[in-house]
Amino acid sequence: MKSVRECTYRYALDMETLLWTRGPNFPLSQLPTRLMCPDCGSRRVSLVYEVPSNPNRATLASG
Ligand SMILES: [Zn+2]
């Protein structure tokens, strides 16, 4: 049986960079569907918003 390694790769996403590359009307909910984890190749990437202290940051999490 092949065991799947749990991937904990995370990436802090800079919202400002996203705006510059995707434009202000880009639907953020669609972002994870276009991404692949560079570490494990998983397409199950989720976008995790960080809370109030830094609302312009979000983190991409794979696995
Ligand atoms: Zn991964």
N, CA, C, O and the ligand as a Tripos MOL2 file, in Angstrom:
@<TRIPOS>MOLECULE
protein
  253   251    64     0     0
PROTEIN
NO_CHARGES

@<TRIPOS>ATOM
      1 N           0.8350   -1.1950    0.0000 N.3       1 MET1
      2 CA          0.0000    0.0000    0.0000 C.3       1 MET1
      3 C           0.8800    1.2580    0.0000 C.2       1 MET1
      4 O           1.8450    1.3720    0.7560 O.2       1 MET1
      5 N           0.5250    2.1450   -0.8330 N.am      2 LYS2
      6 CA          1.3050    3.3660   -0.9440 C.3       2 LYS2
      7 C           0.7120    4.4370   -0.0290 C.2       2 LYS2
      8 O          -0.4650    4.7820   -0.1350 O.2       2 LYS2
      9 N           1.5280    4.9410    0.8470 N.am      3 SER3
     10 CA          1.0170    5.9670    1.7580 C.3       3 SER3
     11 C           1.2660    7.3560    1.1840 C.2       3 SER3
     12 O           2.3180    7.6340    0.6080 O.2       3 SER3
     13 N           0.2970    8.1940    1.3520 N.am      4 VAL4
     14 CA          0.4100    9.5510    0.8410 C.3       4 VAL4
     15 C           1.0030   10.4580    1.9030 C.2       4 VAL4
     16 O           0.5040   10.5710    3.0220 O.2       4 VAL4
     17 N           2.0550   11.0750    1.5130 N.am      5 ARG5
     18 CA          2.7290   11.9710    2.4490 C.3       5 ARG5
     19 C           1.8660   13.2130    2.6930 C.2       5 ARG5
     20 O           1.3280   13.8230    1.7690 O.2       5 ARG5
     21 N           1.7640   13.5470    3.9420 N.am      6 GLU6
     22 CA          1.0130   14.7530    4.2830 C.3       6 GLU6
     23 C           1.8710   15.9740    3.9670 C.2       6 GLU6
     24 O           2.9710   16.1250    4.4990 O.2       6 GLU6
     25 N           1.3800   16.8070    3.1320 N.am      7 CYS7
     26 CA          2.1560   17.9700    2.7340 C.3       7 CYS7
     27 C           1.7530   19.1720    3.5720 C.2       7 CYS7
     28 O           0.5710   19.4740    3.7370 O.2       7 CYS7
     29 N           2.7440   19.8330    4.0850 N.am      8 THR8
     30 CA          2.4540   20.9850    4.9380 C.3       8 THR8
     31 C           2.9650   22.2810    4.3160 C.2       8 THR8
     32 O           3.1140   23.3030    4.9850 O.2       8 THR8
     33 N           3.2220   22.2030    3.0350 N.am      9 TYR9
     34 CA          3.7520   23.3720    2.3550 C.3       9 TYR9
     35 C           2.7430   24.5180    2.3790 C.2       9 TYR9
     36 O           1.5650   24.3430    2.0660 O.2       9 TYR9
     37 N           3.2330   25.6750    2.7540 N.am     10 ARG10
     38 CA          2.3660   26.8390    2.7960 C.3      10 ARG10
     39 C           3.0650   28.0300    2.1550 C.2      10 ARG10
     40 O           4.2920   28.1310    2.1430 O.2      10 ARG10
     41 N           2.2580   28.9050    1.6360 N.am     11 TYR11
     42 CA          2.8400   30.0750    1.0100 C.3      11 TYR11
     43 C           2.0340   31.3130    1.3810 C.2      11 TYR11
     44 O           0.8190   31.3600    1.1870 O.2      11 TYR11
     45 N           2.7190   32.2980    1.9090 N.am     12 ALA12
     46 CA          2.0340   33.5310    2.2620 C.3      12 ALA12
     47 C           1.7950   34.3420    0.9990 C.2      12 ALA12
     48 O           2.7280   34.7770    0.3240 O.2      12 ALA12
     49 N           0.5500   34.5270    0.7100 N.am     13 LEU13
     50 CA          0.1670   35.2150   -0.5120 C.3      13 LEU13
     51 C           0.0420   36.7120   -0.2650 C.2      13 LEU13
     52 O          -0.6330   37.1500    0.6670 O.2      13 LEU13
     53 N           0.6870   37.4680   -1.0940 N.am     14 ASP14
     54 CA          0.6200   38.9120   -0.9700 C.3      14 ASP14
     55 C          -0.5140   39.4310   -1.8570 C.2      14 ASP14
     56 O          -0.4380   39.3740   -3.0840 O.2      14 ASP14
     57 N          -1.5450   39.9270   -1.2230 N.am     15 MET15
     58 CA         -2.7290   40.3840   -1.9450 C.3      15 MET15
     59 C          -2.4100   41.4770   -2.9660 C.2      15 MET15
     60 O          -3.0200   41.5530   -4.0330 O.2      15 MET15
     61 N          -1.4580   42.3030   -2.6180 N.am     16 GLU16
     62 CA         -1.1150   43.4000   -3.5120 C.3      16 GLU16
     63 C          -0.5010   42.8670   -4.8030 C.2      16 GLU16
     64 O          -0.7860   43.3560   -5.8960 O.2      16 GLU16
     65 N           0.3490   41.8540   -4.6500 N.am     17 THR17
     66 CA          0.9360   41.2300   -5.8290 C.3      17 THR17
     67 C          -0.1620   40.6110   -6.6890 C.2      17 THR17
     68 O          -0.1370   40.6840   -7.9170 O.2      17 THR17
     69 N          -1.1180   40.0040   -6.0070 N.am     18 LEU18
     70 CA         -2.2260   39.3740   -6.7060 C.3      18 LEU18
     71 C          -3.0150   40.4070   -7.5040 C.2      18 LEU18
     72 O          -3.4070   40.1570   -8.6440 O.2      18 LEU18
     73 N          -3.2420   41.5500   -6.9040 N.am     19 LEU19
     74 CA         -3.9690   42.6080   -7.5900 C.3      19 LEU19
     75 C          -3.2240   43.0640   -8.8390 C.2      19 LEU19
     76 O          -3.8230   43.3220   -9.8830 O.2      19 LEU19
     77 N          -1.9150   43.1570   -8.7080 N.am     20 TRP20
     78 CA         -1.1100   43.6250   -9.8290 C.3      20 TRP20
     79 C          -1.0450   42.5950  -10.9410 C.2      20 TRP20
     80 O          -0.9740   42.9460  -12.1190 O.2      20 TRP20
     81 N          -1.0690   41.3420  -10.5720 N.am     21 THR21
     82 CA         -0.9410   40.3100  -11.5960 C.3      21 THR21
     83 C          -2.2800   39.8740  -12.1470 C.2      21 THR21
     84 O          -2.3650   39.4760  -13.3090 O.2      21 THR21
     85 N          -3.3320   39.9370  -11.3420 N.am     22 ARG22
     86 CA         -4.6320   39.4090  -11.7630 C.3      22 ARG22
     87 C          -5.6850   40.4800  -11.9790 C.2      22 ARG22
     88 O          -6.6980   40.2420  -12.6350 O.2      22 ARG22
     89 N          -5.4430   41.6580  -11.4260 N.am     23 GLY23
     90 CA         -6.4350   42.7080  -11.5660 C.3      23 GLY23
     91 C          -7.4310   42.6680  -10.4190 C.2      23 GLY23
     92 O          -7.6160   41.6330   -9.7790 O.2      23 GLY23
     93 N          -8.0730   43.8080  -10.1640 N.am     24 PRO24
     94 CA         -8.9510   43.9310   -8.9980 C.3      24 PRO24
     95 C         -10.2260   43.1030   -9.1060 C.2      24 PRO24
     96 O         -10.8800   42.8500   -8.0940 O.2      24 PRO24
     97 N         -10.5900   42.6800  -10.3040 N.am     25 ASN25
     98 CA        -11.8480   41.9540  -10.4480 C.3      25 ASN25
     99 C         -11.6790   40.4350  -10.4560 C.2      25 ASN25
    100 O         -12.6350   39.6910  -10.6740 O.2      25 ASN25
    101 N         -10.4590   39.9940  -10.2170 N.am     26 PHE26
    102 CA        -10.2250   38.5610  -10.2250 C.3      26 PHE26
    103 C         -10.9170   37.9010   -9.0370 C.2      26 PHE26
    104 O         -10.6970   38.3000   -7.8930 O.2      26 PHE26
    105 N         -11.7470   36.8990   -9.2960 N.am     27 PRO27
    106 CA        -12.4350   36.2210   -8.1910 C.3      27 PRO27
    107 C         -11.4760   35.3490   -7.3840 C.2      27 PRO27
    108 O         -10.9830   34.3330   -7.8750 O.2      27 PRO27
    109 N         -11.2250   35.7490   -6.1680 N.am     28 LEU28
    110 CA        -10.2730   35.0240   -5.3210 C.3      28 LEU28
    111 C         -10.6830   33.5780   -5.0810 C.2      28 LEU28
    112 O          -9.8390   32.7040   -4.8870 O.2      28 LEU28
    113 N         -11.9900   33.3400   -5.0960 N.am     29 SER29
    114 CA        -12.4630   31.9880   -4.8460 C.3      29 SER29
    115 C         -12.0180   31.0330   -5.9570 C.2      29 SER29
    116 O         -11.9710   29.8170   -5.7730 O.2      29 SER29
    117 N         -11.6910   31.6190   -7.1170 N.am     30 GLN30
    118 CA        -11.2690   30.7950   -8.2420 C.3      30 GLN30
    119 C          -9.7750   30.5050   -8.2240 C.2      30 GLN30
    120 O          -9.2910   29.6330   -8.9450 O.2      30 GLN30
    121 N          -9.0590   31.2380   -7.4020 N.am     31 LEU31
    122 CA         -7.6090   31.1180   -7.4010 C.3      31 LEU31
    123 C          -7.0860   29.7140   -7.1230 C.2      31 LEU31
    124 O          -6.2500   29.2200   -7.8800 O.2      31 LEU31
    125 N          -7.5490   29.0540   -6.0610 N.am     32 PRO32
    126 CA         -6.9980   27.7240   -5.7530 C.3      32 PRO32
    127 C          -7.2300   26.7080   -6.8500 C.2      32 PRO32
    128 O          -6.4640   25.7520   -6.9720 O.2      32 PRO32
    129 N          -8.2690   26.8890   -7.6550 N.am     33 THR33
    130 CA         -8.5550   25.9280   -8.7100 C.3      33 THR33
    131 C          -7.5020   25.9870   -9.8150 C.2      33 THR33
    132 O          -7.4060   25.0720  -10.6320 O.2      33 THR33
    133 N          -6.7270   27.0410   -9.8400 N.am     34 ARG34
    134 CA         -5.7120   27.1970  -10.8860 C.3      34 ARG34
    135 C          -4.3130   26.8920  -10.3820 C.2      34 ARG34
    136 O          -3.3390   27.0110  -11.1260 O.2      34 ARG34
    137 N          -4.2110   26.5020   -9.1230 N.am     35 LEU35
    138 CA         -2.8980   26.3390   -8.5340 C.3      35 LEU35
    139 C          -2.5130   24.8850   -8.3060 C.2      35 LEU35
    140 O          -3.3620   24.0010   -8.1820 O.2      35 LEU35
    141 N          -1.2220   24.6720   -8.2560 N.am     36 MET36
    142 CA         -0.7100   23.3580   -7.9140 C.3      36 MET36
    143 C           0.4190   23.5530   -6.9160 C.2      36 MET36
    144 O           1.2400   24.4560   -7.0730 O.2      36 MET36
    145 N           0.4620   22.7240   -5.9090 N.am     37 CYS37
    146 CA          1.5140   22.8340   -4.9130 C.3      37 CYS37
    147 C           2.8590   22.4850   -5.5440 C.2      37 CYS37
    148 O           3.0140   21.4060   -6.1150 O.2      37 CYS37
    149 N           3.8310   23.3930   -5.4450 N.am     38 PRO38
    150 CA          5.1470   23.1330   -6.0490 C.3      38 PRO38
    151 C           5.9270   22.0630   -5.2950 C.2      38 PRO38
    152 O           6.9160   21.5360   -5.8040 O.2      38 PRO38
    153 N           5.4930   21.7520   -4.1120 N.am     39 ASP39
    154 CA          6.2110   20.7820   -3.2920 C.3      39 ASP39
    155 C           5.7670   19.3520   -3.5630 C.2      39 ASP39
    156 O           6.6050   18.4710   -3.7550 O.2      39 ASP39
    157 N           4.4680   19.1140   -3.5810 N.am     40 CYS40
    158 CA          3.9710   17.7440   -3.7280 C.3      40 CYS40
    159 C           3.1450   17.5680   -5.0010 C.2      40 CYS40
    160 O           2.7770   16.4450   -5.3450 O.2      40 CYS40
    161 N           2.8510   18.6610   -5.7010 N.am     41 GLY41
    162 CA          2.1010   18.5500   -6.9440 C.3      41 GLY41
    163 C           0.6030   18.4240   -6.7370 C.2      41 GLY41
    164 O          -0.1420   18.2010   -7.6910 O.2      41 GLY41
    165 N           0.1570   18.5660   -5.4980 N.am     42 SER42
    166 CA         -1.2610   18.4520   -5.2100 C.3      42 SER42
    167 C          -2.0330   19.6400   -5.7810 C.2      42 SER42
    168 O          -1.5810   20.7840   -5.7450 O.2      42 SER42
    169 N          -3.2120   19.3210   -6.3080 N.am     43 ARG43
    170 CA         -4.0580   20.3990   -6.8050 C.3      43 ARG43
    171 C          -5.0980   20.8070   -5.7700 C.2      43 ARG43
    172 O          -5.9120   21.7020   -5.9990 O.2      43 ARG43
    173 N          -5.0520   20.1330   -4.6330 N.am     44 ARG44
    174 CA         -5.9850   20.5070   -3.5740 C.3      44 ARG44
    175 C          -5.3650   21.6260   -2.7430 C.2      44 ARG44
    176 O          -4.9120   21.4210   -1.6170 O.2      44 ARG44
    177 N          -5.3620   22.7700   -3.3180 N.am     45 VAL45
    178 CA         -4.7800   23.9310   -2.6460 C.3      45 VAL45
    179 C          -5.9230   24.7700   -2.0810 C.2      45 VAL45
    180 O          -6.9170   25.0290   -2.7600 O.2      45 VAL45
    181 N          -5.7650   25.1800   -0.8490 N.am     46 SER46
    182 CA         -6.8030   26.0220   -0.2740 C.3      46 SER46
    183 C          -6.2390   27.3700    0.1400 C.2      46 SER46
    184 O          -5.0690   27.5080    0.4970 O.2      46 SER46
    185 N          -7.1020   28.3300    0.0790 N.am     47 LEU47
    186 CA         -6.7140   29.6860    0.4150 C.3      47 LEU47
    187 C          -7.1840   30.0000    1.8290 C.2      47 LEU47
    188 O          -8.3800   29.9600    2.1170 O.2      47 LEU47
    189 N          -6.2540   30.3070    2.6910 N.am     48 VAL48
    190 CA         -6.5880   30.5800    4.0810 C.3      48 VAL48
    191 C          -6.3430   32.0550    4.3780 C.2      48 VAL48
    192 O          -5.2250   32.5570    4.2600 O.2      48 VAL48
    193 N          -7.3960   32.7190    4.7570 N.am     49 TYR49
    194 CA         -7.2460   34.1370    5.0660 C.3      49 TYR49
    195 C          -6.7230   34.3270    6.4760 C.2      49 TYR49
    196 O          -7.1780   33.6830    7.4210 O.2      49 TYR49
    197 N          -5.7840   35.2020    6.5910 N.am     50 GLU50
    198 CA         -5.2870   35.4880    7.9240 C.3      50 GLU50
    199 C          -6.1700   36.5500    8.5490 C.2      50 GLU50
    200 O          -6.8000   37.3530    7.8620 O.2      50 GLU50
    201 N          -6.1960   36.5310    9.8260 N.am     51 VAL51
    202 CA         -7.1700   37.3510   10.5350 C.3      51 VAL51
    203 C          -6.7170   38.7530   10.9210 C.2      51 VAL51
    204 O          -5.5370   39.0930   10.8510 O.2      51 VAL51
    205 N          -7.7090   39.5620   11.3350 N.am     52 PRO52
    206 CA         -7.6940   41.0140   11.3560 C.3      52 PRO52
    207 C          -6.3760   41.7700   11.4090 C.2      52 PRO52
    208 O          -6.2500   42.8230   10.7840 O.2      52 PRO52
    209 N          -5.3980   41.2640   12.1310 N.am     53 SER53
    210 CA         -4.1510   42.0120   12.2690 C.3      53 SER53
    211 C          -3.5380   42.3620   10.9230 C.2      53 SER53
    212 O          -2.9210   43.4140   10.7610 O.2      53 SER53
    213 N          -3.7170   41.4640    9.9560 N.am     54 ASN54
    214 CA         -3.1460   41.7100    8.6450 C.3      54 ASN54
    215 C          -4.0880   41.2380    7.5380 C.2      54 ASN54
    216 O          -3.8680   40.1820    6.9450 O.2      54 ASN54
    217 N          -5.1330   42.0160    7.2600 N.am     55 PRO55
    218 CA         -6.1800   41.6000    6.3310 C.3      55 PRO55
    219 C          -5.7220   41.4990    4.8840 C.2      55 PRO55
    220 O          -6.4200   40.9270    4.0480 O.2      55 PRO55
    221 N          -4.5560   42.0490    4.5880 N.am     56 ASN56
    222 CA         -4.0880   41.9940    3.2120 C.3      56 ASN56
    223 C          -3.2380   40.7630    2.9330 C.2      56 ASN56
    224 O          -2.6010   40.6580    1.8850 O.2      56 ASN56
    225 N          -3.2350   39.8540    3.8640 N.am     57 ARG57
    226 CA         -2.4490   38.6480    3.6920 C.3      57 ARG57
    227 C          -3.3540   37.4250    3.6880 C.2      57 ARG57
    228 O          -4.3310   37.3370    4.4310 O.2      57 ARG57
    229 N          -3.0010   36.5100    2.8440 N.am     58 ALA58
    230 CA         -3.6650   35.2230    2.8620 C.3      58 ALA58
    231 C          -2.5960   34.1710    2.6700 C.2      58 ALA58
    232 O          -1.5090   34.4590    2.1700 O.2      58 ALA58
    233 N          -2.9050   32.9610    3.0640 N.am     59 THR59
    234 CA         -1.9230   31.8940    2.9490 C.3      59 THR59
    235 C          -2.4860   30.7770    2.0900 C.2      59 THR59
    236 O          -3.6390   30.3710    2.2410 O.2      59 THR59
    237 N          -1.6570   30.2930    1.1940 N.am     60 LEU60
    238 CA         -2.0340   29.1400    0.4010 C.3      60 LEU60
    239 C          -1.5480   27.8950    1.1270 C.2      60 LEU60
    240 O          -0.3900   27.8080    1.5340 O.2      60 LEU60
    241 N          -2.4460   26.9380    1.2810 N.am     61 ALA61
    242 CA         -2.0870   25.6980    1.9530 C.3      61 ALA61
    243 C          -2.4180   24.5200    1.0670 C.2      61 ALA61
    244 O          -3.4830   24.4720    0.4520 O.2      61 ALA61
    245 N          -1.5070   23.5750    1.0030 N.am     62 SER62
    246 CA         -1.7300   22.4040    0.1570 C.3      62 SER62
    247 C          -2.0370   21.1840    1.0050 C.2      62 SER62
    248 O          -1.8010   21.1750    2.2130 O.2      62 SER62
    249 N          -2.5620   20.1660    0.3650 N.am     63 GLY63
    250 CA         -2.7320   18.9010    1.0640 C.3      63 GLY63
    251 C          -4.1590   18.4370    1.2160 C.2      63 GLY63
    252 O          -4.4060   17.3780    1.7940 O.2      63 GLY63
    253 ZN          1.9050   20.1630   -1.2500 Zn       64 ZN64
@<TRIPOS>BOND
     1     1     2 1
     2     2     3 1
     3     3     4 2
     4     3     5 am
     5     5     6 1
     6     6     7 1
     7     7     8 2
     8     7     9 am
     9     9    10 1
    10    10    11 1
    11    11    12 2
    12    11    13 am
    13    13    14 1
    14    14    15 1
    15    15    16 2
    16    15    17 am
    17    17    18 1
    18    18    19 1
    19    19    20 2
    20    19    21 am
    21    21    22 1
    22    22    23 1
    23    23    24 2
    24    23    25 am
    25    25    26 1
    26    26    27 1
    27    27    28 2
    28    27    29 am
    29    29    30 1
    30    30    31 1
    31    31    32 2
    32    31    33 am
    33    33    34 1
    34    34    35 1
    35    35    36 2
    36    35    37 am
    37    37    38 1
    38    38    39 1
    39    39    40 2
    40    39    41 am
    41    41    42 1
    42    42    43 1
    43    43    44 2
    44    43    45 am
    45    45    46 1
    46    46    47 1
    47    47    48 2
    48    47    49 am
    49    49    50 1
    50    50    51 1
    51    51    52 2
    52    51    53 am
    53    53    54 1
    54    54    55 1
    55    55    56 2
    56    55    57 am
    57    57    58 1
    58    58    59 1
    59    59    60 2
    60    59    61 am
    61    61    62 1
    62    62    63 1
    63    63    64 2
    64    63    65 am
    65    65    66 1
    66    66    67 1
    67    67    68 2
    68    67    69 am
    69    69    70 1
    70    70    71 1
    71    71    72 2
    72    71    73 am
    73    73    74 1
    74    74    75 1
    75    75    76 2
    76    75    77 am
    77    77    78 1
    78    78    79 1
    79    79    80 2
    80    79    81 am
    81    81    82 1
    82    82    83 1
    83    83    84 2
    84    83    85 am
    85    85    86 1
    86    86    87 1
    87    87    88 2
    88    87    89 am
    89    89    90 1
    90    90    91 1
    91    91    92 2
    92    91    93 am
    93    93    94 1
    94    94    95 1
    95    95    96 2
    96    95    97 am
    97    97    98 1
    98    98    99 1
    99    99   100 2
   100    99   101 am
   101   101   102 1
   102   102   103 1
   103   103   104 2
   104   103   105 am
   105   105   106 1
   106   106   107 1
   107   107   108 2
   108   107   109 am
   109   109   110 1
   110   110   111 1
   111   111   112 2
   112   111   113 am
   113   113   114 1
   114   114   115 1
   115   115   116 2
   116   115   117 am
   117   117   118 1
   118   118   119 1
   119   119   120 2
   120   119   121 am
   121   121   122 1
   122   122   123 1
   123   123   124 2
   124   123   125 am
   125   125   126 1
   126   126   127 1
   127   127   128 2
   128   127   129 am
   129   129   130 1
   130   130   131 1
   131   131   132 2
   132   131   133 am
   133   133   134 1
   134   134   135 1
   135   135   136 2
   136   135   137 am
   137   137   138 1
   138   138   139 1
   139   139   140 2
   140   139   141 am
   141   141   142 1
   142   142   143 1
   143   143   144 2
   144   143   145 am
   145   145   146 1
   146   146   147 1
   147   147   148 2
   148   147   149 am
   149   149   150 1
   150   150   151 1
   151   151   152 2
   152   151   153 am
   153   153   154 1
   154   154   155 1
   155   155   156 2
   156   155   157 am
   157   157   158 1
   158   158   159 1
   159   159   160 2
   160   159   161 am
   161   161   162 1
   162   162   163 1
   163   163   164 2
   164   163   165 am
   165   165   166 1
   166   166   167 1
   167   167   168 2
   168   167   169 am
   169   169   170 1
   170   170   171 1
   171   171   172 2
   172   171   173 am
   173   173   174 1
   174   174   175 1
   175   175   176 2
   176   175   177 am
   177   177   178 1
   178   178   179 1
   179   179   180 2
   180   179   181 am
   181   181   182 1
   182   182   183 1
   183   183   184 2
   184   183   185 am
   185   185   186 1
   186   186   187 1
   187   187   188 2
   188   187   189 am
   189   189   190 1
   190   190   191 1
   191   191   192 2
   192   191   193 am
   193   193   194 1
   194   194   195 1
   195   195   196 2
   196   195   197 am
   197   197   198 1
   198   198   199 1
   199   199   200 2
   200   199   201 am
   201   201   202 1
   202   202   203 1
   203   203   204 2
   204   203   205 am
   205   205   206 1
   206   206   207 1
   207   207   208 2
   208   207   209 am
   209   209   210 1
   210   210   211 1
   211   211   212 2
   212   211   213 am
   213   213   214 1
   214   214   215 1
   215   215   216 2
   216   215   217 am
   217   217   218 1
   218   218   219 1
   219   219   220 2
   220   219   221 am
   221   221   222 1
   222   222   223 1
   223   223   224 2
   224   223   225 am
   225   225   226 1
   226   226   227 1
   227   227   228 2
   228   227   229 am
   229   229   230 1
   230   230   231 1
   231   231   232 2
   232   231   233 am
   233   233   234 1
   234   234   235 1
   235   235   236 2
   236   235   237 am
   237   237   238 1
   238   238   239 1
   239   239   240 2
   240   239   241 am
   241   241   242 1
   242   242   243 1
   243   243   244 2
   244   243   245 am
   245   245   246 1
   246   246   247 1
   247   247   248 2
   248   247   249 am
   249   249   250 1
   250   250   251 1
   251   251   252 2
@<TRIPOS>SUBSTRUCTURE
     1 MET1         2 RESIDUE 1 A MET
     2 LYS2         6 RESIDUE 1 A LYS
     3 SER3        10 RESIDUE 1 A SER
     4 VAL4        14 RESIDUE 1 A VAL
     5 ARG5        18 RESIDUE 1 A ARG
     6 GLU6        22 RESIDUE 1 A GLU
     7 CYS7        26 RESIDUE 1 A CYS
     8 THR8        30 RESIDUE 1 A THR
     9 TYR9        34 RESIDUE 1 A TYR
    10 ARG10       38 RESIDUE 1 A ARG
    11 TYR11       42 RESIDUE 1 A TYR
    12 ALA12       46 RESIDUE 1 A ALA
    13 LEU13       50 RESIDUE 1 A LEU
    14 ASP14       54 RESIDUE 1 A ASP
    15 MET15       58 RESIDUE 1 A MET
    16 GLU16       62 RESIDUE 1 A GLU
    17 THR17       66 RESIDUE 1 A THR
    18 LEU18       70 RESIDUE 1 A LEU
    19 LEU19       74 RESIDUE 1 A LEU
    20 TRP20       78 RESIDUE 1 A TRP
    21 THR21       82 RESIDUE 1 A THR
    22 ARG22       86 RESIDUE 1 A ARG
    23 GLY23       90 RESIDUE 1 A GLY
    24 PRO24       94 RESIDUE 1 A PRO
    25 ASN25       98 RESIDUE 1 A ASN
    26 PHE26      102 RESIDUE 1 A PHE
    27 PRO27      106 RESIDUE 1 A PRO
    28 LEU28      110 RESIDUE 1 A LEU
    29 SER29      114 RESIDUE 1 A SER
    30 GLN30      118 RESIDUE 1 A GLN
    31 LEU31      122 RESIDUE 1 A LEU
    32 PRO32      126 RESIDUE 1 A PRO
    33 THR33      130 RESIDUE 1 A THR
    34 ARG34      134 RESIDUE 1 A ARG
    35 LEU35      138 RESIDUE 1 A LEU
    36 MET36      142 RESIDUE 1 A MET
    37 CYS37      146 RESIDUE 1 A CYS
    38 PRO38      150 RESIDUE 1 A PRO
    39 ASP39      154 RESIDUE 1 A ASP
    40 CYS40      158 RESIDUE 1 A CYS
    41 GLY41      162 RESIDUE 1 A GLY
    42 SER42      166 RESIDUE 1 A SER
    43 ARG43      170 RESIDUE 1 A ARG
    44 ARG44      174 RESIDUE 1 A ARG
    45 VAL45      178 RESIDUE 1 A VAL
    46 SER46      182 RESIDUE 1 A SER
    47 LEU47      186 RESIDUE 1 A LEU
    48 VAL48      190 RESIDUE 1 A VAL
    49 TYR49      194 RESIDUE 1 A TYR
    50 GLU50      198 RESIDUE 1 A GLU
    51 VAL51      202 RESIDUE 1 A VAL
    52 PRO52      206 RESIDUE 1 A PRO
    53 SER53      210 RESIDUE 1 A SER
    54 ASN54      214 RESIDUE 1 A ASN
    55 PRO55      218 RESIDUE 1 A PRO
    56 ASN56      222 RESIDUE 1 A ASN
    57 ARG57      226 RESIDUE 1 A ARG
    58 ALA58      230 RESIDUE 1 A ALA
    59 THR59      234 RESIDUE 1 A THR
    60 LEU60      238 RESIDUE 1 A LEU
    61 ALA61      242 RESIDUE 1 A ALA
    62 SER62      246 RESIDUE 1 A SER
    63 GLY63      250 RESIDUE 1 A GLY
    64 ZN64       253 GROUP 0 **** ****
